Structures are given as structure tokens and as C-alpha cells.
Amino acid sequence: MNAEAVRAMLRRQPFSPFAIVMSSGERHIVKHPECLAMTPNRLVVVDPDTEAFAVLAMLHVAELQGLERQSA
């Protein structure tokens, strides 16, 4: 996976939440564009509900999965 694919998911209008699936099978949900920070080799995903965060190596990102936006 490359950084441009992640940026494309962040730029979608309207934004739709997506999952980052790691090579280990671990999934991290990006609920809002401001919940993800990127460097050339790493991603930082923050859960706005719990303030938990994960630092992910771009090298181990296996897939990006679009998620349905849940209505409130």
C-alpha cells in the first residue's frame, strides 16, 4: 500500500469512514480525516471516542476498506 492511496481515502467528498487493515489482520478505523496523521513511513490513527491511538508502519498496511457511514 502507498501513501497516495491513503490520501485518496482522506480526500473523498463527502468523507466516509474507512478501515486500515494491517498484514497481521489487525484493523484500525479512521472515523474522521482529522483522526489520521501521516509521515512518509508511518500512520497514526486516533479513536476520538477513547483517545486511544496506534502508530502503524506503512509497509504493513495490506488494505483499505471503505465503511458505511452510520446515521445518527
RAHU-V307014 format. One record per backbone hydrogen bond with DSSP energy under -0.5 kcal/mol. NH is the residue of the N-H (numbers start at 1). CO is the residue of the C=O. If there is no record, write none. Layout:
nh | co
NH | CO
NH | CO
This chain:
nh | co
5 | 2
6 | 2
7 | 3
8 | 4
9 | 5
10 | 6
11 | 7
12 | 8
12 | 9
18 | 30
19 | 65
20 | 28
21 | 19
21 | 63
22 | 20
22 | 26
23 | 60
25 | 22
28 | 20
30 | 18
31 | 29
35 | 32
36 | 33
37 | 44
39 | 42
43 | 56
44 | 37
45 | 54
46 | 35
47 | 52
48 | 46
51 | 47
54 | 45
56 | 43
56 | 54
58 | 41
58 | 56
60 | 57
61 | 58
62 | 21
62 | 60
63 | 21
65 | 19
67 | 17
